[in-house]
């Protein structure tokens, strides 16, 4: 066992219920460096042991790697999926398959504002006229609301995905949400993800094999040519690169 793995496991057992944001932030400042080189499953073990049922996984259903990994560590763990109302059929199908085949508690959350109501209030196709506002209404705020009952959340964020994410910590403090943000796969390469998928028979969104290496809402996602930046198909033709969840 590596020193980083042992150090990570030594932190297990911290009880966070009722802790203030300042106390949680202080916890991260002590633990983050110790977990930096720990295996992904150990990072999840620490988070589950530390936060208990106040820890959840989030997934956009591009694949089920993080959900699968978390389910092996903590069967029954909450997996939060954001239904924006604009998802590809394949993404909804992947979500349903994850809920049916993995031992997780799948939670689907969505904005209280339907697409029709949004069109009536802000004008048709807000994703064209103001994509930042559309993401704020259909992604950022609904996720903030869904995470209200948790102290920490895990994402599938990886540093290899885009230059904007190269400094993503394995365990960090999300100041906007006032929560601990865990990225167990942050150090994984594309090859590691592919190997995990093959070795474990992990579900992958069919669109990944149809030219969509990064999948968002259908109006704002395009196919990517082989060899191009995997995220270049997101908000193609605009300067937008992130929805705001990881800002």
N, C-alpha and C positions, 0 to 999 in steps of 0.2 A: 504494500500500500504506500502510495506517495505521501510526502509530507503535507502537500496541499489537501489531499483527500482526507487524511487523518485530522488535520486542522479544521476542515469543514465539518466533519462529523462531531468534533468536540464542541461545536457551537449548538448542537441540537438540544432541544428541550426548553428553549426560551419561550415564555408565555407572553403573548402580545396583546391579548384582549384588554381593552380599556386603556392602552397606552396612547399617549398624545402623539401627534405628528412629529413633534420635536424629539420625542423618545425613539420613535421609529427611525427617524433620520440618523440619530446618533448610533443606533444599532447597525445601520448600513455602513456607517463610516468605519466601524470596527471590523465588520465581517467581509465587506466587498473584496479587499485585497487577498484575504485568506481563501476565498472561493474562486479567484480568478483562473487558476489552473486546474480546478477540480473537474472531474468528469460530469457530464450533464446530469446523469442520474443522481449523483451525490448532491448537486446543487438543488435538485428537486426534493431530495430527501430532507435536506436542511430546511427548505421552505415549508414543507409539509409539517415537519416536526416543530418548527418555530411558530408558524401561523395557524396550523390546524385548518378548521373549516373557514377561516378568514383568508384563505389563499385559493386562487382560482387560475385556471389556464384560459387563455383566449386563443381563438383560432379563426382564421379567415377561410379555412378549408381549401387552401391550395394543395395541401397534403395533410396527412394525419400523423406526421412524425412526432411532433411535440405531444399531441394527445395520446398517442400510443406509448411513448416513453413514460409519460406521467402516469398512465394507467397501470404500468408494470410496477411502479414505485408505490402508488397510492390508488388502488382500485376504488372507483366511486367518486373520484375527484371531480369537481365542477369544471366543465368546459363551456365557456361563454362564446356564443356565436352571434355576430351582429347581422341581422337581416335588414339590409338597407332599402329593400323594395326594388332594387335594381340589379339583383344578382343574376348571373347566368343560371340556366336550368341545371347545368352540370355542377355548379357550386352547391346548390340546394340538394342535389342528389348525393354529393359527397358528404354533406352534413348529415343527411338521413342515414347513410351507410355507416358513418362513424358512430352515431347514436345506437344503431342496431347491432354493431359488431364489437364495439369496445366497452369494457366495464367502466364507463364514465357517466356522470350526471350531466347530460347535455342541456344547456340553457340557451334558448334562442331569445334574443332581445331585439327590439326595434323601436324606432321613434314613434311617438304617439301621433305624429303627423303623417298621414298617408300621402302617397305621391300626388293623388288628385287634390288633396287639401293644400299641399305645398305649391302645386301649379296655380291654384286659385289665389293663394296668398302672395306668392312671390313672382308669379309669371311662369309660363310653360318652359320646361326644360332648363331649370335653374343650373343644372350641371354644365350648361353651355354659357350662360350669361354670368354666373358667379359660382364657379366650382368650389371655391373655398367655403362659401356659405353653405352650399349643398352638402359638403363633407361635414361641416360643423353641425348641421341639423340632423343628418342621417347617420353619422358615424361618431363624431367626437362626443357630443352631448349624451346620446344614448349609452355609450360605453361608460362615461362618467357616472351616469345614473345607475347602471348595472353594477359598477364596482363599489358603490357606496357601502355595501355590507362587508367588504373585504379590506384587509390591511395591506395585502400584497397581491400582485398579479404577474403571471408569466406570459411572455410573448415568444413567438418563433423568430424574433429578430436575429439576423446574422450579419456580421461585419462584412462578409464577402458579397453581400447583395448590392451595395451601393456605397460610394465614397461618403455619403452623408451619415453612414452608420458605422464607420470604422472605429469610432471611439465609444461605441455602445458598451457600457459596463455589463459584466455578468450579473452583478447585483448592484443596483443604483437607487437613487432617490428621485422619484417623479414629483417635482415641486408643484406642477400644475394640478396634479390629482391628489397630492398629499399622501402618496402611497409608495411602498417599496415596489420597484419594478425589477423583475427577474427575467433574465434572458439566458436560459440554460444552453441554447445552441449558438450563442454569440460567436464562439471561436470555430464553429464547424465550417468546413469548406463545402463546396458543391459536391465534391466527390464523397465526402463523409455522409452527406444527406442521401445521396444515391445508393451508397453501400448499405445504409441502415434500412432504406426502403426495400431493397432486394433481399437482404438477410432476414427481414422480419415480415415480409409480405404486407407492407404498409399501404393503406389506401392512398391513392394519388388522384387528384382532380383530373378527369380525362382531357381537359383543356391544356394541361401541361404538355401533353404529347401532340397537341395540335397547334403549336406555335405560340402558346401563351405561358411563358415561364413565370410571369408575375400576374396574378389575377385579382382584379378589383371588380367594380360595377361594370356591367356590359356597355353602357354608353361611353365610358371613359377608358376602355381597355382595348388595345389593338394587338394583332399578331406581331411578333418580333422576328426579324430575319436571323438565320443562324449566324452566330458570331457577334451579334449586336448586344449592347447592354440589355440584360434581362428585364430591367425596369423601364426601358425606353418606350414600351407599349402602354405605360400608364400615363394618362392625361397627355397623350401624344399631340404634338402641335402647340403645346403650352409650356410655360416655364415651371409649372407645378410639378413637384416630385414626391410630395408626401401629403397624406390626407389631413394630418394634424394630430393624429393619435400619438405619434412618436416625436412630435415637435419639442 
